[in-house]
Amino acid sequence: MTTLIIGDIHGRTNWKQMVEAHPEAEHIIFIGDYFDSFDISGAEQLHNFNEIIRFKEETDKHVVLLIGNHDHHYLDVGETYSGFKAAMKWDIQDLLKKNMHHLQVAHRQGEYIFTHAGISPVWMDNTFGPGKWTKDTMILLLNELYQNRPSAFNFSHLGYDPYGDSVEQGPLWIRPRSLMKSNKADGGLKKRFIQVVGHTQVEDIFKSFEATEKAMGGRYYLIDAGPHGGYAIIEDGKIIPKKLP
């Protein structure tokens, strides 16, 4: 079984080449952030997202569309972030709301869990309450919470690092250093799962994976390498970095 994992889109269309390069992939996971490009027009970004939705609806493959912070802030959640396109707000919001049934925060496949930025047990405890979630229920809880109360995933500037580098940050915002720190204290998620995330861009997918193996113990993989043609696949249970020619 092969799973294709595509990092932050931001309006780019090279996801099509990634899909074409792996016709054997039975599962395809988009890690979120479909909007807020600085060099691709808003109309092109809307068209591209529509094509992703059409692909999910028409393909016989299992396609998972995760939501990122650059999608989240168009949903009337009370805050916006860098790159927000005020002139395109209503068009993007309308498109997202029409397709909320296709979007989710978290996905699990075996020992791998996928979110836009990562799952912090500290945030989980603060949000659901200690003892109110388990490693088996967390994916369902996260997805249900987003559908019912998306503002629960807000960044919030109340004392948190403005870059998102805080263990209190949620699955749309937490940065790698804090993600590792939060899971070190908990231990359970780190021992049981491998987290695959986007959000923090890496230039070279191969160097990123090499650093992950050395510094992160092979428990966290950063795959936001789309501008440089990088992506990943999981084959026979092993995650492998890839790059378009």
N, C-alpha and C positions, 0 to 999 in steps of 0.2 A: 504494500500500500504506500502511495506517495502523496504527501501533502505539500502544497505550494503556499508559501507565506510571503505576502507582499506588504512592504512597509508603507509609510505615510505617502499618500498620493499627491495632495496639493495640486490637483488639476492636471497632473502629467498623464500621458496616455501610454507610457511604456509598460504598464501592466499587461497590455495586450500581447506584447512581445514575450513577456514572462510566461503568460498562459500558453502561447504558441510553442514555446521552448519545452513545455512539459505536458504533452498530450496525455501522458500516462497518469497525471495527477488526478486522483479521485476526489480530493478535498482541496479547496482553495480558501485561504483566510486573508482578508484585507484587514490591516491593523488600525485603520481609521485615518482621520484628517484628510478629507476629500477636497477641502476648500482652502482658501486664503493663500493662493500663490501670489508672489510679488511680480511675476513676469508673464503670467498667462491670464488672458482676459476673463472677466466674470462669466461672460456668455459661454466661453470654451469650457470653463470649470463646470458650469451647469450641464452642458451637453455631455461632458465626460462622466459625470455622476449618473446621468440618465442612462448612459451606455453600460455602466457597471450594474445598475439595477436591472436593465434588460438582460444582461448576461446572466445574472443570478436567476432571473425568472425563466429563462429559456434553456439554459444548459442542463444536461443530465448529471452534472457534477454537484457535489455538496459545497455550496458557497456560503461562507460566514462573513458578514460585514460588521466589523466592530466600529464603535463610535469614538472619535477623538475630541480633544478640547477645541480644535478649530472647526468642529461641526457643532459641538455642544453650545457654544455661545450664540448661535443663531436661533435658539429655541426659547427665547424670552425667559431666561433663567436669572436675569438681573445683573449680569456682568459680561464684559467683553474683554478680549485679549488682543495681543499684537497681531496685526494682519487683518482684523475685522473689516469687512467691506460694507460700510453703512449703506451705500447706494444699492447694494445687491441683497440687503437683508431680507426683504419680503419674498424675493424670488427663491433664495436659498432656503429660507424658513418654510415656505410652502412646499418645496420639493422634499425637504427632510420630513416634515410632518406627514406627508402623503405616504412616506415609505418607512415610517417608524416600525412597522411590523417586520421589516427586513433587517433592522439594526439592533445590535445588542452591545453590552459592555464587556462581557467576558465569555470565554469559550474554553472548554477542556477537552483534550484528546489524550487519553491515557495519562502519562505522567507530566504532560505538557499543559500549561495553562496560558492563555493568550488574553491580554488586555492592551489598551493603548499605551499605558505607562507602567503598570504593575500593581500588584495587590499588597498593601501594607496591613499586617494584622493590627497595628495600632489604629489605623483608620477604620478597620472593620469593627473593632471593639467600641470605638467612639460613636460609630454610626448605628450599629445593631445592638450593642451591649455585650459585655463579656459573657461568654457562655451561651449567647443567643445565635451563634452561627458555628458551623463546623466545616471541616475541609471538604465534606461531601455535599453540604448545602450551599456553600458560598456562591457558586456560579449562578444557581437559580435565584438566590436572594439578590444578588447584584443586578441581574437582568430584570427581575420584577420591580425592584426599587427604581430603576431608571425609567421604566415604562410608566410608573405611577407618580414618581416625584424626582424628575431630573435635576432639580435645583440642589438635591442632596449631594450632588457630585461637583458643586461649585468649588472654585479655587479658594476663595475667601482670603482676604488680606489681613485678617486679624492676628498679627504677630508671626505669620508664617513667612518663610524665606520667599522673596518676590520671584525667584526662579523656580520655585516648586521643590526645592531641596530640603524637604522636611518630612519626617516620618509620619506626620499627621495628614499628609496629602493623600488624595484618593487615586483611583485607577486611571483617571484622565490626566493627571498632573505630576505624580511623584517622579523624582529623578533617581538614576541608578544608585548613587551613593546612599541615599536615604532608604531606597527600596531594600538594599542589602542589610542596612543597619536595622530596619524594622523587623526583618525576617530573622536576623541573628538573635534578637531578643526572644522571638517566639520559638524558633527552631523547627517547628512542625512543618510549615509550608516549605521551607528550604530543604528539609530532609525528604519530603514526599513529592515535591513538584519541581519542574523546571519552568521558569517563567520566560516567555518570549514577548518582547515589547518593542514599540517604536518610540516616538516622542522625542528622543534625544538623538539627533542626527550623527551618523558616523560616515566618514569619507570612504573608507575602505572596508568592505564587508569581511574580507579575509583577515585583515589585521584586527578588526573588531572581535571576530570569533577567537582568534589566537589569544588576544588579551583577556577575553572572557574565560577561556580555559585556565589561564594562569592566575588571574586576579579574582575571578568570581567563582572558581571551582566548578565551572560548567553548569551552574544552576541558573544563570541569567544570560539571555542573549538579546543584543540590541540589533534590530534589523532596519532601522530608518536610514537606508542607504540608496533610496530610489533615485535621487539626482545623479548618482554615479553608477546607476544600473545594477545596484546590488539587491539581492533578495535571498531567500533561503528555501530549502525543501527539507522535509522529514521523510526519510526512506528507511524502512526496516527499523524504525524506532530511533534512528540517529539523525540529528539535525546537521545540515550541510550547507555552508555558504555557497552562493552562486553569483555570477555576474553576467550581464548581457554582453555580447561581443562588441 
